[in-house]
Amino acid sequence: MFFDTWTGLLRVVAVGIPAYAALVLLLRVSGKRTLSKMNAFDFVVTVALGSTLATVLLSKGVALAEGVVAFALLILLQYAITWLSVRSALVQRVVKAEPTLLLHDGRLLDGALKAARVTREEVSAAVRASGSGSIERVGAVVMETDGSFTVLKRVEDADAGTLANVRRPDAAPRAMKGGRSGP
């Protein structure tokens, strides 16, 4: 059906404007972290907010006040989880994934690729997108907690800084803080 009634269209406009304004206001009050894409939990909250907005706009059975309460609840839950994850290592381990090393010193780490369900072609595409012409010239490719790839140029002491907290599935289990641990 392409058109039902003018009343339905007017309802979408009448509810849509304040619903959108309420969502923007709640997001501004809650801070930048609410819509970040740092991990799967953040992604779920973002999708849930969009879904809630769509439901409020299109479902005659959902009142504007119910939608605003749903927005506030989702944002409050996201705030609580992120607040707890900053203060509790246990909550952080449950909620957040670790970055994963997929390539180190020009060598693809097959175990890491399989564990992360990433193909060699996807790593090659990330290397190309970074402007690097050759995998062999890359120091590292890391799959970040949000699923994106970071490509690092090869440098002498890459492990000492940015790779210190990156999980290395092909390496023997060792603590990675405070020192080098190779693949």
DRENBA-938016 format. One line per field, with one value per atom (N, C-alpha, C, O): x negated, y negated, z negated; residue number from 1. Coordinates in steps of 0.001 Angstrom, whole numbers. Layout:
// DRENBA-938016
X <- (X|...)
Y <- (Y|...)
Z <- (Z|...)
seq <- (NUM|...)
END
This chain:
// DRENBA-938016
X <- (-841|0|-892|-1844|-583|-1399|-919|-1711|354|900|2122|2986|2184|3333|4189|5270|3685|4443|3481|2299|4017|3231|2930|1902|3821|3627|2359|1612|2116|905|-354|-1328|-328|-1491|-1699|-2828|-607|-717|-1227|-1981|-823|-1315|-2820|-3517|-3326|-4771|-5512|-6533|-5008|-5652|-5504|-6464|-4302|-4033|-4822|-5256|-5007|-5761|-7254|-8104|-7554|-8947|-9815|-10949|-9311|-10108|-10464|-11641|-9491|-9893|-10691|-11553|-10421|-11196|-12654|-13568|-12857|-14215|-14904|-16067|-14195|-14761|-15125|-16179|-14261|-14543|-15774|-16611|-15881|-17050|-18334|-19330|-18322|-19505|-19876|-21052|-18892|-19142|-19746|-20726|-19164|-19690|-21116|-21957|-21384|-22738|-23734|-24873|-23326|-24226|-24515|-25651|-23494|-23665|-24545|-25360|-24380|-25111|-26574|-27371|-26946|-28343|-28682|-27876|-29878|-30341|-30421|-30234|-30694|-30914|-29669|-29787|-28485|-27243|-27157|-26699|-27581|-27491|-28834|-28996|-29784|-31071|-30904|-29913|-31858|-31804|-33031|-33732|-33271|-34460|-34344|-35358|-33131|-32968|-31567|-30755|-31282|-29991|-28846|-27759|-29073|-28030|-27613|-26422|-28578|-28275|-27461|-26530|-27813|-27086|-25629|-24715|-25424|-24067|-23238|-22075|-23815|-23088|-22719|-21600|-23634|-23365|-22226|-21324|-22271|-21206|-19876|-18833|-19912|-18689|-18071|-16849|-18901|-18370|-17676|-16598|-18293|-17685|-16387|-15406|-16386|-15189|-14064|-12903|-14414|-13422|-12832|-11622|-13677|-13189|-12222|-11161|-12582|-11702|-10375|-9321|-10420|-9186|-8290|-7077|-8891|-8108|-7471|-6321|-8210|-7691|-6569|-5588|-6692|-5795|-4730|-3763|-4878|-3905|-2916|-3299|-1659|-620|-428|122|-877|-721|-1780|-1701|-2775|-3838|-3740|-3883|-3496|-3383|-4761|-5767|-4792|-6043|-6740|-7956|-5992|-6585|-7256|-8326|-6635|-7237|-8548|-9519|-8567|-9787|-10908|-12057|-10580|-11593|-12137|-13340|-11260|-11719|-12615|-13616|-12271|-13110|-14484|-15499|-14530|-15819|-16637|-17811|-15996|-16702|-17206|-18324|-16405|-16821|-18032|-18991|-17998|-19135|-20407|-21481|-20280|-21442|-21952|-23161|-21043|-21433|-22148|-23165|-21624|-22275|-23671|-24624|-23775|-25074|-26046|-27214|-25577|-26417|-26878|-28054|-25961|-26294|-27326|-28279|-27145|-28095|-29466|-30478|-29518|-30830|-31472|-32689|-30681|-31210|-31802|-32898|-31082|-31580|-32812|-33740|-32826|-33959|-35246|-36335|-35131|-36316|-36855|-38048|-35988|-36367|-36549|-37082|-36121|-36200|-36786|-36241|-37896|-38525|-37600|-37581|-36839|-35918|-34846|-34594|-34217|-33189|-33798|-33187|-34993|-35655|-35900|-35685|-36351|-36586|-35291|-35294|-34182|-32904|-32356|-31823|-32480|-31845|-32704|-32182|-34000|-34857|-35718|-36231|-35863|-36795|-38197|-38360|-39186|-40570|-40960|-40476|-41828|-42358|-43194|-43816|-43201|-43902|-44923|-44611|-46128|-47195|-46981|-46918|-46867|-46631|-47867|-48007|-48751|-49978|-51069|-50853|-52236|-53338|-54612|-54954|-55312|-56560|-56427|-57273|-55350|-55166|-54675|-54573|-54363|-53940|-52511|-52214|-51629|-50255|-50230|-50946|-49416|-49294|-48026|-46922|-48209|-47083|-46113|-44898|-46628|-45752|-44886|-43705|-45475|-44734|-43678|-42565|-44026|-43065|-41851|-40709|-42110|-41002|-40161|-38931|-40814|-40082|-39212|-38117|-39707|-38970|-38017|-37250|-38071|-37249|-37516|-36598|-38805|-39254|-40058|-40865|-39842|-40579|-41858|-42005|-42762|-43995|-43666|-44340|-42618|-42219|-41751|-42008|-41069|-40617|-41800|-41794|-42801|-44004|-44720|-45178|-44811|-45434|-44700|-45329|-43370|-42583|-42874|-42977|-43006|-43324|-44706|-44908|-45658|-47011|-46972|-47601|-46236|-46106|-45453|-45899|-44393|-43676|-44566|-44356|-45558|-46466|-47530|-48269|-47599|-48590|-49867|-50798|-49911|-51095|-50974|-49895|-52067|-52038|-52313|-52020|-52868|-53291|-53084|-53435|-52515|-52326|-53668|-53781|-54671|-55989|-56601|-57477|-56149|-56689|-55892|-56223|-54841|-53983|-54485|-54860|-54488|-54915|-53842|-54137|-52582|-51488|-50158|-49988|-49218|-47817|-47058|-47181|-46275|-45519|-44041|-43596|-43275|-41820|-41396|-41570|-40837|-40483|-39196|-38523|-38865|-37699|-36385|-35380|-36375|-35163|-35113|-34195|-36101|-36129|-36892|-37065|-37347|-38124|-39580|-40013|-40319|-41723|-42614|-42320|-43698|-44726|-45994|-46417|-46593|-47828|-48954|-48898|-49984|-51125|-52347|-52618|-53077|-54310|-55330|-55271|-56240|-57287|-58282|-58830|-58509|-59502|-60265|-59823|-61383|-62236|-61566|-61656|-60895|-60386|-58863|-58324|-58168|-56708|-56031|-54989|-56594|-55944|-55946|-55072|-56890|-57027|-55862|-55575|-55193|-54151|-52764|-52074|-52365|-50975|-50541|-49340|-51456|-51075|-51129|-50907|-51415|-51586|-50337|-50458|-49135|-47922|-47153|-45969|-47803|-47143|-47323|-48436|-46202|-46226|-46892|-46628|-47755|-48493|-48211|-48926|-47196|-46801|-47882|-47891|-48786|-49829|-51013|-51901|-51035|-52165|-51905|-50761|-52970|-52838|-52213|-52543|-51312|-50667|-51689|-52414|-51742|-52627|-51958|-51075|-52390|-51910|-52532|-53714|-51752|-52259|-52514|-53051|-52157|-52385|-53836|-54432|-54372|-55679|-56856|-57990|-56633|-57777|-57394|-56223|-58373|-58147|-57691|-58140|-56808|-56452|-56171|-55276|-56898|-56817|-55881|-55475|-55529|-54652|-55331|-54715)
Y <- (1174|0|-1245|-1332|-2189|-3388|-4547|-5407|-4573|-5688|-5194|-4519|-5538|-5141|-6368|-6538|-7218|-8431|-9580|-9380|-10777|-11958|-11978|-12504|-11410|-11375|-10604|-11014|-9490|-8705|-9497|-9441|-10233|-11057|-12185|-12481|-12807|-13880|-13353|-14042|-12137|-11531|-11333|-11608|-10860|-10649|-11975|-12017|-13047|-14350|-14864|-15351|-14751|-15273|-14529|-15138|-13247|-12458|-12472|-12457|-12499|-12408|-13556|-13346|-14749|-15921|-15909|-16046|-15749|-15708|-14457|-14519|-13326|-12104|-12311|-11962|-12874|-13149|-14154|-13973|-15204|-16214|-15601|-15905|-14745|-14088|-13191|-13169|-12451|-11579|-12396|-12051|-13464|-14322|-14910|-14936|-15378|-15954|-14908|-15185|-13723|-12663|-12273|-12021|-12223|-11882|-12980|-12681|-14230|-15330|-15301|-15524|-15027|-14975|-13790|-13896|-12669|-11452|-11462|-10694|-12288|-12404|-11630|-10852|-11858|-11287|-9767|-9123|-9198|-7760|-6948|-5793|-7538|-6810|-6259|-5133|-7016|-6550|-6138|-6074|-5861|-5405|-3998|-3328|-3558|-2200|-1415|-801|-1450|-829|688|1385|1204|2650|3054|2208|4347|4867|4319|4076|4123|3591|2199|1893|1359|13|79|-702|1007|1182|1565|1032|2482|2925|1758|1610|938|-215|-1184|-1696|-1435|-2341|-1818|-2570|-533|69|37|-249|329|323|-1076|-1214|-2103|-3475|-3784|-4379|-3382|-3595|-2823|-3339|-1598|-775|-1362|-1362|-1856|-2471|-3721|-3940|-4533|-5732|-5342|-5950|-4343|-3895|-3381|-3657|-2641|-2116|-3238|-3211|-4228|-5365|-6118|-6549|-6275|-7013|-6267|-6886|-4961|-4223|-3393|-2985|-3135|-2300|-3172|-3925|-3057|-3832|-3358|-4084|-2146|-1592|-2039|-1689|-2811|-3274|-4791|-5528|-5237|-6672|-7324|-6666|-8610|-9375|-9249|-9061|-9349|-9254|-7886|-7807|-6827|-5494|-5421|-4818|-6032|-6050|-6810|-6369|-7958|-8754|-7976|-8000|-7288|-6461|-5330|-5001|-4739|-3682|-4232|-3585|-5427|-6061|-6239|-5873|-6809|-7087|-5795|-5758|-4742|-3460|-2887|-2454|-2880|-2363|-3166|-2593|-4480|-5330|-5132|-5098|-5001|-4759|-3414|-3323|-2381|-1067|-1113|-544|-1788|-1906|-2670|-2295|-3739|-4515|-3647|-3669|-2889|-2040|-979|-750|-339|699|95|655|-1036|-1638|-2149|-2051|-2694|-3154|-1981|-2081|-872|319|907|1361|903|1515|728|1297|-577|-1385|-1075|-1239|-634|-405|1060|1354|1975|3396|4183|4176|4855|5671|6807|7169|7370|8457|7969|8618|6840|6295|5960|6209|5400|5051|6292|6263|7389|8627|9185|9729|9059|9580|8738|9283|7427|6521|6255|6161|6134|5695|6825|7654|6836|7759|7159|5965|7987|7499|7298|8016|6331|6238|7484|8053|7898|9125|8827|8180|9297|9158|10180|11380|9718|10597|10772|11775|9797|9826|9187|8151|9802|9235|9353|10431|8238|8173|8819|9614|8470|8952|10379|10908|11025|12431|12536|12119|13106|13332|14417|15412|14230|15184|16009|15585|17196|18011|18360|18326|18690|19007|17829|17989|16649|15435|15130|14720|15330|15095|16012|15571|17285|18237|17898|17916|17594|17277|16028|15948|15062|13815|13902|12975|15033|15239|14146|13541|13922|12914|13622|14503|13240|13843|13064|11904|13726|13070|11878|10849|12034|10972|9732|8609|9929|8783|8035|6806|8772|8133|7386|6259|8017|7355|6074|5071|6098|4899|3798|2629|4157|3165|2569|1368|3408|2928|1965|907|2331|1440|118|-952|197|-1008|-1941|-3154|-1371|-2202|-2884|-3746|-2490|-3077|-2267|-2646|-1159|-301|593|1100|779|1568|3041|3848|3408|4782|5220|4499|6402|6957|7138|6939|7510|7756|6507|6609|5340|4090|3554|2505|4277|3828|4421|5593|3596|4076|4884|5904|4441|5147|4735|3615|5671|5382|5889|7051|5004|5330|5214|4225|6235|6130|5525|6132|4319|3587|4133|4977|3646|4152|3864|4519|2891|2575|3277|3040|4148|4890|4203|4785|2994|2296|2776|3403|2468|2860|1633|563|1803|785|1368|2464|636|1067|183|-1041|822|90|328|1449|-754|-618|163|203|768|1527|559|-310|723|-51|898|2019|457|1323|1816|3001|930|1304|1188|585|1758|1648|2289|1805|3363|4072|3272|3472|2388|1701|771|524|255|-729|-236|341|-464|-261|1198|1470|2128|3541|4242|5450|3508|4115|4834|5848|4336|4963|5743|6027|6089|6790|8288|8780|9007|10463|11069|10661|12043|12709|14200|14931|14665|16068|17061|18190|16672|17598|17660|18495|16781|16734|17648|17973|18044|18795|17870|16685|18379|17500|16884|17594|15551|14796|13483|13011|12918|11575|10612|10732|9653|8720|7352|6490|7120|5809|5686|6623|4523|4217|4803|4725|5367|5884|6470|6476|6959|7524|8956|9700|9317|10726|10935|10308|11774|11949|13054|13860|13098|14146|15484|16469)
Z <- (0|0|0|-776|859|998|138|-246|-160|-927|-1685|-1124|-2970|-3773|-4063|-3498|-4953|-5279|-5539|-5819|-5438|-5777|-7270|-7696|-8052|-9502|-9860|-10748|-9171|-9418|-9117|-9867|-8019|-7664|-8668|-9058|-9080|-10067|-11405|-12092|-11781|-13027|-12976|-13953|-11848|-11706|-11904|-12590|-11310|-11458|-12889|-13486|-13428|-14769|-15844|-16822|-15677|-16654|-16311|-17201|-15037|-14596|-15043|-15475|-14948|-15320|-16805|-17139|-17712|-19126|-19495|-20372|-18845|-19134|-18736|-19483|-17566|-17103|-18018|-18380|-18389|-19292|-20639|-21196|-21159|-22447|-22339|-23241|-21234|-21053|-20967|-21603|-20193|-20073|-21431|-21794|-22176|-23499|-24444|-25136|-24469|-25336|-24937|-25800|-23642|-23182|-23551|-23911|-23466|-23847|-25337|-25754|-26144|-27598|-27994|-28910|-27305|-27691|-27248|-27787|-26304|-25899|-24635|-24125|-24150|-22879|-22899|-21866|-24047|-24155|-23786|-23375|-23928|-23697|-22282|-22094|-21292|-19908|-19326|-18107|-20186|-19664|-19122|-19411|-18349|-17808|-18266|-17462|-19565|-20103|-20230|-20220|-20349|-20502|-20087|-19711|-20156|-19724|-20559|-20035|-21841|-22715|-22257|-22213|-21917|-21431|-20141|-19946|-19275|-18016|-18285|-17656|-19216|-19549|-20074|-19699|-20927|-21466|-20342|-20310|-19438|-18322|-17454|-17083|-17133|-16329|-17085|-16497|-18378|-19186|-19244|-19203|-19339|-19333|-18001|-17978|-16914|-15596|-15442|-14907|-15909|-15835|-16683|-16275|-17853|-18729|-18082|-18141|-17471|-16790|-15670|-15527|-14886|-13802|-14342|-13768|-15435|-16026|-16521|-16312|-17179|-17676|-16513|-16604|-15428|-14279|-13567|-13156|-13413|-12527|-13215|-12572|-14491|-15188|-15964|-16859|-15606|-16287|-17722|-18549|-18018|-19355|-20351|-21529|-19899|-20792|-20928|-19953|-22148|-22411|-22433|-22697|-22156|-22178|-23530|-23581|-24616|-25961|-26170|-26773|-25678|-25789|-25009|-25467|-23845|-23041|-23718|-23704|-24315|-25010|-26210|-26471|-26935|-28057|-27541|-28178|-26406|-25826|-25443|-25703|-24825|-24511|-25779|-25838|-26793|-28048|-28682|-29196|-28652|-29227|-28493|-29131|-27171|-26396|-26682|-26863|-26720|-26975|-28396|-28623|-29346|-30742|-30886|-31573|-30246|-30310|-29667|-30199|-28530|-27868|-28747|-28852|-29380|-30291|-31463|-31829|-32047|-33199|-32822|-33566|-31683|-31262|-30993|-31416|-30298|-30022|-31303|-31455|-32235|-33516|-34275|-34828|-34304|-35002|-34306|-34974|-32981|-32265|-32467|-32403|-32711|-32989|-34387|-34645|-35276|-36671|-37051|-38121|-36203|-36531|-35365|-34262|-35619|-34577|-34146|-32969|-35068|-34743|-33769|-32753|-34067|-33176|-31823|-30784|-31833|-30579|-29723|-28511|-30351|-29593|-29016|-27912|-29745|-29277|-28130|-27163|-28225|-27272|-26039|-24928|-26225|-25125|-24591|-25343|-23282|-22644|-22717|-22968|-22497|-22431|-20976|-20100|-20708|-19345|-19048|-19946|-17788|-17402|-16320|-15320|-16522|-15539|-14431|-14699|-13190|-12049|-11175|-10475|-11220|-10426|-11263|-11891|-11271|-12033|-11218|-10732|-11072|-10298|-8928|-8521|-8216|-6851|-6746|-5639|-7873|-7858|-8386|-9505|-7551|-7978|-9043|-8936|-10060|-11161|-10931|-11273|-10343|-9903|-11027|-10829|-12186|-13319|-13713|-14020|-13702|-14049|-12992|-13322|-11724|-10641|-10796|-10673|-11065|-11233|-12458|-12396|-13559|-14790|-14622|-15178|-13856|-13649|-12454|-12196|-11719|-10525|-9485|-8931|-9247|-8293|-7212|-7510|-5965|-4858|-4563|-4946|-3883|-3446|-2540|-2583|-1717|-805|-1561|-1128|-2684|-3481|-4090|-4162|-4524|-5053|-3921|-4108|-2756|-1606|-1245|-908|-1313|-1020|-2038|-1668|-3311|-4341|-4102|-4282|-3695|-3406|-2221|-2256|-1178|-15|-412|5|-1222|-1636|-2446|-2460|-3120|-3914|-3054|-3531|-1782|-888|-789|-78|-1496|-1419|-197|109|485|1706|1506|2388|369|188|-1258|-2192|-1429|-2776|-3469|-4679|-2710|-3291|-3916|-4775|-3494|-4026|-5214|-5767|-5603|-6696|-8001|-8063|-9049|-10362|-11048|-11671|-10943|-11613|-11016|-10536|-11059|-10798|-12011|-12399|-12602|-13806|-13499|-12918|-13891|-13841|-15172|-16229|-15104|-16308|-16926|-16335|-18108|-18833|-18120|-18395|-17205|-16462|-15106|-14321|-14823|-13569|-12451|-11381|-12671|-11651|-11695|-12662|-10630|-10551|-10710|-10176|-11446|-11543|-10943|-11310|-10026|-9378|-9886|-9775|-10448|-10987|-10112|-9682|-9861|-9091|-9899|-11128|-9212|-9882|-10501|-9823|-11806|-12530|-13438|-13687|-13920|-14742|-16009|-16331|-16737|-18047|-18105|-19034|-17124|-17057|-18257|-18698|-18798|-19897|-21190|-22032|-21364|-22641|-22947|-24119|-21946|-22195|-21859|-22700|-20643|-20270|-20192|-20186|-20133|-20060|-21417|-21495|-22469|-23786|-24287|-24974|-23962|-24478|-23420|-23602|-22329|-21240|-21401|-21590|-21324|-21450|-20223|-19092|-20461|-19395|-19454|-20139|-18757|-18858|-18441|-18930|-17557|-17105|-18052|-17882|-19054|-19983|-21171|-21491|-21801|-23051|-24080|-24110|-24933|-25918|-26858|-27554|-26873|-27751|-28078|-27361|-29151|-29498|-28523|-28199|-28046|-27045|-27624|-26928|-28849|-29435|-29877|-30409|-29643|-30171|-29399|-29873|-28267|-27546|-26226|-25848|-25527|-24202|-24333|-25205|-23465|-23320|-21851|-21286|-21264|-19814|-19428|-20266|-18132|-17630|-17559|-17153)
seq <- (1|1|1|1|2|2|2|2|3|3|3|3|4|4|4|4|5|5|5|5|6|6|6|6|7|7|7|7|8|8|8|8|9|9|9|9|10|10|10|10|11|11|11|11|12|12|12|12|13|13|13|13|14|14|14|14|15|15|15|15|16|16|16|16|17|17|17|17|18|18|18|18|19|19|19|19|20|20|20|20|21|21|21|21|22|22|22|22|23|23|23|23|24|24|24|24|25|25|25|25|26|26|26|26|27|27|27|27|28|28|28|28|29|29|29|29|30|30|30|30|31|31|31|31|32|32|32|32|33|33|33|33|34|34|34|34|35|35|35|35|36|36|36|36|37|37|37|37|38|38|38|38|39|39|39|39|40|40|40|40|41|41|41|41|42|42|42|42|43|43|43|43|44|44|44|44|45|45|45|45|46|46|46|46|47|47|47|47|48|48|48|48|49|49|49|49|50|50|50|50|51|51|51|51|52|52|52|52|53|53|53|53|54|54|54|54|55|55|55|55|56|56|56|56|57|57|57|57|58|58|58|58|59|59|59|59|60|60|60|60|61|61|61|61|62|62|62|62|63|63|63|63|64|64|64|64|65|65|65|65|66|66|66|66|67|67|67|67|68|68|68|68|69|69|69|69|70|70|70|70|71|71|71|71|72|72|72|72|73|73|73|73|74|74|74|74|75|75|75|75|76|76|76|76|77|77|77|77|78|78|78|78|79|79|79|79|80|80|80|80|81|81|81|81|82|82|82|82|83|83|83|83|84|84|84|84|85|85|85|85|86|86|86|86|87|87|87|87|88|88|88|88|89|89|89|89|90|90|90|90|91|91|91|91|92|92|92|92|93|93|93|93|94|94|94|94|95|95|95|95|96|96|96|96|97|97|97|97|98|98|98|98|99|99|99|99|100|100|100|100|101|101|101|101|102|102|102|102|103|103|103|103|104|104|104|104|105|105|105|105|106|106|106|106|107|107|107|107|108|108|108|108|109|109|109|109|110|110|110|110|111|111|111|111|112|112|112|112|113|113|113|113|114|114|114|114|115|115|115|115|116|116|116|116|117|117|117|117|118|118|118|118|119|119|119|119|120|120|120|120|121|121|121|121|122|122|122|122|123|123|123|123|124|124|124|124|125|125|125|125|126|126|126|126|127|127|127|127|128|128|128|128|129|129|129|129|130|130|130|130|131|131|131|131|132|132|132|132|133|133|133|133|134|134|134|134|135|135|135|135|136|136|136|136|137|137|137|137|138|138|138|138|139|139|139|139|140|140|140|140|141|141|141|141|142|142|142|142|143|143|143|143|144|144|144|144|145|145|145|145|146|146|146|146|147|147|147|147|148|148|148|148|149|149|149|149|150|150|150|150|151|151|151|151|152|152|152|152|153|153|153|153|154|154|154|154|155|155|155|155|156|156|156|156|157|157|157|157|158|158|158|158|159|159|159|159|160|160|160|160|161|161|161|161|162|162|162|162|163|163|163|163|164|164|164|164|165|165|165|165|166|166|166|166|167|167|167|167|168|168|168|168|169|169|169|169|170|170|170|170|171|171|171|171|172|172|172|172|173|173|173|173|174|174|174|174|175|175|175|175|176|176|176|176|177|177|177|177|178|178|178|178|179|179|179|179|180|180|180|180|181|181|181|181|182|182|182|182|183|183|183|183)
END
